[in-house]
Amino acid sequence: MSDIYDEQARELPRTILTLLRLTGETVESLAEPSGLSIAELRAIFEGTATLTVPDFLRIAAALKTHPADLFRMAFRREAVSRRASQELMEKMQAALGLHPEEENDAWPR
């Protein structure tokens, strides 16, 4: 039985696959830099395998895209309170001693 969270979780692979198509890349060209096999990637994109967090991070790195950007692309239509999210982000950055401009510099390119 599928629920709303299962459906939302499928948005990430769909977004990644769309990004591949838009950039002219293929599942095959993503395999080597992501460290995932073609079969593993196809299973993720077909929904027969779950996209794990480590695999998501590998794919983001292979695409030279910050993981947060992939999340924003996938969930751009969500009706989450941006103000509440922004306030929470500011509190988290303060707790970690980060400044907003340092956030993206910490991610490998």
C-alpha positions as CSV (number, residue, x, y, z in Angstrom):
1,M,0.0,0.0,0.0
2,S,1.4,3.3,-1.1
3,D,1.1,6.5,0.9
4,I,1.8,10.2,0.2
5,Y,5.4,9.8,1.4
6,D,6.1,6.9,-1.0
7,E,4.8,9.0,-3.8
8,Q,6.9,12.0,-2.8
9,A,10.0,9.8,-2.5
10,R,9.6,8.8,-6.1
11,E,9.9,12.5,-7.1
12,L,13.7,12.4,-6.6
13,P,14.5,9.7,-9.1
14,R,12.0,11.2,-11.6
15,T,13.7,14.6,-11.2
16,I,17.2,13.1,-11.7
17,L,16.0,11.3,-14.8
18,T,14.5,14.4,-16.2
19,L,17.7,16.3,-15.5
20,L,19.6,13.6,-17.4
21,R,17.3,14.0,-20.3
22,L,17.5,17.8,-20.3
23,T,21.3,17.7,-20.2
24,G,21.6,15.1,-22.9
25,E,23.2,12.6,-20.4
26,T,22.1,9.0,-20.1
27,V,21.8,6.4,-17.4
28,E,24.9,4.8,-18.9
29,S,26.9,8.0,-18.6
30,L,25.9,8.5,-15.0
31,A,26.9,5.0,-13.9
32,E,30.7,5.4,-13.8
33,P,31.0,8.8,-12.0
34,S,28.3,7.8,-9.5
35,G,29.8,4.4,-8.7
36,L,26.5,2.7,-9.4
37,S,25.9,0.1,-12.0
38,I,23.6,0.7,-14.9
39,A,21.3,-2.0,-13.5
40,E,21.2,-0.3,-10.1
41,L,20.4,3.1,-11.7
42,R,17.7,1.7,-13.9
43,A,16.1,-0.1,-10.9
44,I,16.1,3.2,-9.0
45,F,14.6,5.1,-12.0
46,E,12.0,2.4,-12.6
47,G,11.0,2.4,-9.0
48,T,11.9,-1.3,-8.3
49,A,14.8,-0.2,-6.0
50,T,14.8,2.5,-3.3
51,L,17.1,5.5,-3.8
52,T,19.2,5.5,-0.6
53,V,20.8,8.6,0.9
54,P,24.3,7.5,0.0
55,D,23.3,6.7,-3.6
56,F,21.5,10.1,-3.8
57,L,24.7,11.8,-2.7
58,R,26.8,9.9,-5.2
59,I,24.4,10.8,-8.0
60,A,24.4,14.5,-7.0
61,A,28.2,14.5,-6.9
62,A,28.3,12.8,-10.3
63,L,26.0,15.4,-11.7
64,K,28.1,18.2,-10.1
65,T,24.9,19.4,-8.4
66,H,24.4,20.2,-4.7
67,P,22.0,17.7,-3.2
68,A,19.9,20.5,-1.8
69,D,19.4,21.8,-5.4
70,L,18.1,18.4,-6.5
71,F,15.7,18.5,-3.5
72,R,14.5,21.9,-4.5
73,M,13.9,20.8,-8.1
74,A,12.0,17.7,-7.0
75,F,9.8,19.4,-4.4
76,R,9.4,22.8,-6.0
77,R,5.6,22.4,-6.0
78,E,5.3,21.5,-2.3
79,A,3.3,23.8,-0.1
80,V,5.7,23.9,2.7
81,S,6.0,27.1,4.7
82,R,9.1,28.7,3.3
83,R,9.2,31.1,6.2
84,A,9.2,28.4,8.7
85,S,11.8,26.5,6.8
86,Q,14.0,29.6,6.5
87,E,13.7,30.2,10.3
88,L,14.6,26.7,11.0
89,M,17.6,26.9,8.6
90,E,18.8,30.1,10.3
91,K,18.6,28.4,13.7
92,M,20.5,25.4,12.5
93,Q,23.2,27.5,10.9
94,A,23.6,29.5,14.1
95,A,23.8,26.3,16.1
96,L,26.5,24.9,13.8
97,G,28.4,28.2,13.6
98,L,27.8,28.5,9.9
99,H,27.1,31.5,7.8
100,P,24.8,31.2,4.8
101,E,27.6,32.0,2.3
102,E,29.7,29.2,3.7
103,E,27.0,26.5,3.2
104,N,27.7,25.8,-0.5
105,D,31.4,26.1,-0.1
106,A,31.5,23.0,2.1
107,W,30.1,20.7,-0.6
108,P,32.7,19.1,-3.0
109,R,32.4,20.2,-6.6
